[in-house]
């Protein structure tokens, strides 16, 4: 996070924000399960994914997705659970249901359902992998793990319909988390923006009593909308997303202005887009965040 107000108390310099973005990304779901007999092979799961889509994906998206289920672009990779274990913190989360937890703990096999998706509307690869993952979880009686968002998917969502327009609502695809430090200040962040080739959104040094979930989701949605708009109708997707350093969002039904700052990722760590006070604001980060609500 950059120094607020600059090194010597003056205003921090504000320049354009440029975020590198890939032309496409792999999207994957994992199904942890106990194999039945006879075991279901990838070709069996493909055929059943087609039937799942016919029953649960609305038109016009359904017709566009059906060819993908027979395509090599959609892959099924089966392996021992020990070769690809879920993160230990998943089971410790308070929102994990008892049945989902039980299935995950009992499983000794995992099928990874994955597809490459272009970052343009509609994101066919994302919807195909999601539909195939839900179908496989039903057929294998398994626990469905959203790898990018690092969360177990509720069992009652395995048959949830997918709307025909392929509209992407960021709150359906990412997880918002918060941690409080020794000063009593909170850090809010998303997990899962990598599904869209974008950095995670983060708010640091937030007052502990304010729910900043709506803010990080609003900014995440704004970044996604800007990227999909930039790629719309282009034969080749953009290689970078150029942002005004001060963005306007709709938050709780009213417009708000905030500054964004991008920090590139390193190694396995994703890039981060931080929320900062606008250049003209006088006060602390906490003071600024309070004004947004």
N, C-alpha and C positions, 0 to 999 in steps of 0.2 A: 504494500500500500504506500503511495507517495506521501511525502511530508505535507501535511495540511498547512497552507499559508506560506510555504516556501521555507528556506533555511533560516532566513533572518526576519521572519515575521511579516514579510510582504506577501502579495498575492502570488500563488503558484502559477507558473506559466501554463496557459491553456493552448493546446494545439490540436490538430485533427487526430482522430482515433482510427487506426487502421488495423483490422483483424484479419489475418490470413484464414482462408477457408478452403477445404478440399472440394473437388468436384463431386465426390460421392463418399459415403461412409458405410462400413459394415454394421448391421444391426442384428443383435442376437438375443434370443431367449433360451434359457436352459430348463429342461424338464428333469427333475430328480425323481427316480421311481424304483420300484421293485419289479424286476421283469416277471412277466407271466409266461405261461406255456400254452401253445407255441409262442415264441417271441414275435413281436411285431417288427417287421423290417422297414427300412426307409421307404420302399415302394408302397408298402401298406399304409404308412403314415401319410404319404403324398396323396393317395387316393382318398383317404378319410378327410384330409385337409380340404380337398376339393368339395366334398360333401358338406363340410362345416361351413365353407364360404357360401355355398349355394343356399344354405339355410339361414346364415347369420350376417352376411354382408349385403347391404342394400345396393341397388343400382343407382348410378351407372358404374360405381367403383367395382362391383362384383365382376362384371364382364371383362374389365381390364385386368383383374387379378387372376382369374382362372388359368390363363396360360402360364403364369409364373409357377404354379404348383407342380407342373410337369417339367419345368425348366431347370437346367443345372445351376442357374443363378441362385435358386433356393437350395440350401444344403442341409442335410441331416448327418450329424457326426455323433456316433455312440461310443461311450468310453466308461471306464470304471469311475465311480464317484471320487475315489482317491486321486485320480488324475486331474480332476477339475473341481475341487471342493468349493462349496460356497463360503464366502467370508464369514468368520466366526461371529462378527457383530450383528449379522442378520437375525440370528435366533434370539439375541438379547433385546431386540427392539420391542417396545410395548405394544405396537400395533400388529404384531404377528399373531394370527389366529392359532388356536390349539390344534386344529386339524391340519393346517398347513405346516405347522412346526412338526407335528407327528409324522407326516409324510416325508418331510425333508430328513428327519433324523433316521427314519427307517430305511431310506433309499440306499442302494449300493450301486446304482447305475445312473448315468446322466446322458441325455440326448441334447445336443446343442443344435438349435434351429436358427439358421442365419441366412441373411440375404444382403447383398450390396444395394444401397439405395441412393439414387441421384437426389441432390438437394434442390428439388423443384416440385411444385404442386402439380398433381398429387404425388406424394412420396410412395410409389408403388412398392418398393422393396420393404419399407418399414411396415406397411399394412399387410403385406404377404407374410413377413416373418411373424408379426403379431398373430395373425389368424392361424398360421400353421403351428405356432407355439401353443395357443389355446387349444386347438384341436388335439395336438399330441398330449397335452396335459390331461385332457378328458380320456383319451384312448388308453393312456398308460396309467391312469389313476395316480398321477404324480403331482409334484409341487412345482409350480411355474415360477421361475426366477427371472426377473428383468435385470439383465446383466449390466446395462448402462446406468440404470437408476439404483442398482444395488438394493433390490427389494423383492420380497415374495409377493406374488400377485394373489389376491383373495380368490378362493375357489369359486365363489359365486359369480366371478367375472369371466370364467372360462367359456361361458355361453353368451356373454354379453354381445349384442349386435354391434356392428361397425357401420356407421352412417355412410350413405352413398356418395357424399360430396368430398370425403377425404379431408375435411377441415381439421387442422391441427390446433388443439388447445393445449398449451404448454403444461397446464396443471394436471393433465391426464398422463403426462409422459415423464415428469421429473419428480423428484422428492425434495422437499424443503426441510432443512435441518437447522438447529441452532445450538450453540454452545456458549456458556457464560464463563468468563475468566475470573481471576482472583479479585479484579477491580469491580466486579458486578456488571461489567459491560458484556454485551452479547455479540456474537458473530453469526450472522444468518447467511446461508448459502444453499445453492441448488446442487443436486446430483442427477445427472442424466442429460445435460445439454449436448454431450458428445454424440448423441443420436442424430443431432442436426449439424454436426461439424462445427459447433460453436463453443466458446469458453463458458465455464460455469459463472453464475452471477453471485456476487458476494457483497454483504454490507457489514462493515466492521465498526467497533466502538459504539454500538447501539445501546440506548437506555434499556435496562432489563425488563421494564414493564410494558414495552410497546411490541405488538405483534407485527413484525415486518415481513411476514409471509406474503401478504398481498403485494408488497413492493417488489420483492425479488421475482415473483411470478409475473408481475406486470412488465418488468424490465426484460425478463426472459422472453415473454411473448413479443415484445417490441423488437428485440434482436432477431427473432425467428421471422417475424413478418417482414422486416427490412431485407433479410437475406432472400426469402422466397420471392419478394417483389423484384429484387435485383436480378434474380435468375429467370423470372417469368418470360417465356417466349424467346429465350436465348438458345441458339444451337449449342453453345458451350457455356457452362456456368462460370461465374466470376471467380477469380482467384483470391480476392480480398473483399472485405466489407468495410467501406469507408463511412464513418459516422461523424456527425457534428459532435463536438465534445460536450455540448449541453443538449440533452434530449428532453422532449416533452412527452409525458405519459398520462394516461387516464388512470387515476387511482381513486377507488371508491366513488366513481362517478364524477370526479372533477380533475381538471388538468393540473399537473405538477411539473416543475422543471428541476433537473438534477444534472450534475456533471458525471461523466463516466471516464474511467481510466482502465486501460487494458494492460495486463501483465502476461507475457507469453508463458506457456507451459515449459517445463523442463523434465526430460526423462518421461516417466509415467504420470507425472503430475499434469493436470489439464491447465490451460490458460484460465485467467480470471478476469472478469469485468467487475471492477469495484464501483460503488456509489459514493460520490463525494459532494460536498456543498458546491453550489454554483459560485463562479468567481466573485460576484458582487456581495455574497453573503458574509456577514461579520458575526463570528461566533464559532462554537465548537461543532464537531461532527454530530454530537448528540442533540445540540440545539437545532441544527438544521433538520435532522430526521423528525424531530417533534413537529416542525412546521409543515411537514408533508401530510400530517394527519390532523 
